[in-house]
């Protein structure tokens, strides 16, 4: 059952990608036209541009969330490294110095 669901998810993703590519091809064709667009073509072009703009805004939002997550991870890692360094310095300060024997 799980395999069927995985195959279905892959098929669904594939269909969504094909739909996006088809819309992009239509938009590309409309934008490349040399003569003025018909009213219907203008409507389609504007709708496809709006969809692309939404895709860009969504991607931008996701990118910002990823950057914030990376920043938080790096910040946490740096704080941990600083904490370890401070512990090491404290430990070294508390140890008695070991001097090598002096010839004499």
C-alpha positions in Angstrom: 0.0 0.0 0.0 2.8 2.4 0.9 4.5 1.8 -2.5 1.3 2.7 -4.3 1.1 5.9 -2.3 4.7 6.7 -3.1 4.1 6.0 -6.8 1.0 8.2 -6.7 2.9 11.0 -5.0 5.6 10.8 -7.7 3.0 10.8 -10.4 1.2 13.8 -8.9 4.4 15.7 -8.6 5.2 14.8 -12.2 1.8 16.1 -13.4 2.2 19.3 -11.5 5.6 19.9 -13.0 4.2 19.2 -16.5 1.4 21.7 -15.8 3.9 24.3 -14.7 6.0 23.7 -17.8 3.0 23.9 -20.1 1.9 27.3 -18.5 5.5 28.6 -18.8 5.6 27.5 -22.5 2.3 29.3 -23.2 3.5 32.5 -21.4 6.8 32.3 -23.3 4.8 32.1 -26.6 2.6 35.0 -25.7 5.6 37.2 -24.6 7.5 36.4 -27.8 4.6 37.4 -30.1 5.5 40.3 -32.4 2.0 41.4 -33.2 -0.5 42.7 -30.6 -2.2 40.2 -28.4 -5.9 39.6 -28.6 -8.0 40.4 -25.6 -8.2 36.7 -24.6 -4.4 36.4 -25.0 -3.9 39.4 -22.8 -6.1 37.9 -20.1 -4.2 34.6 -20.3 -0.8 36.4 -20.3 -1.8 38.5 -17.2 -3.1 35.5 -15.3 0.1 33.5 -16.1 2.3 36.4 -15.0 0.3 36.7 -11.8 0.8 33.0 -11.1 4.5 33.4 -11.8 4.7 36.3 -9.4 3.0 34.2 -6.7 5.5 31.4 -7.3 8.4 33.9 -7.0 6.9 35.4 -3.8 6.4 31.9 -2.3 9.9 30.9 -3.2 11.2 34.1 -1.7 9.3 33.5 1.5 10.7 29.9 1.7 14.2 31.1 1.0 13.9 33.6 3.8 12.7 30.9 6.2 15.7 28.7 5.1 18.1 31.6 5.7 16.7 32.3 9.1 17.0 28.6 10.0 20.6 28.5 8.8 21.3 31.6 10.8 19.8 30.1 14.0 21.8 26.9 13.5 25.1 28.7 13.0 24.3 31.0 16.0 23.6 27.9 18.2 26.8 26.2 17.0 28.9 29.3 17.6 27.5 29.7 21.1 28.3 26.1 21.9 31.9 26.5 20.6 32.3 29.6 22.7 30.9 27.8 25.8 33.3 24.9 25.3 36.3 27.3 24.8 35.3 29.1 28.0 35.1 25.8 29.9 38.5 24.8 28.6 40.0 28.2 29.7 38.5 27.9 33.1 39.8 24.3 33.5 43.3 25.4 32.4 43.3 28.3 34.9 42.4 25.9 37.7 45.1 23.4 36.9 48.5 23.8 38.7 51.2 24.6 36.2 53.6 21.7 35.5 57.1 22.9 35.1 59.8 20.6 33.7 62.6 19.7 36.1 65.4 22.3 36.0 69.0 21.1 35.6 70.9 22.0 38.6 
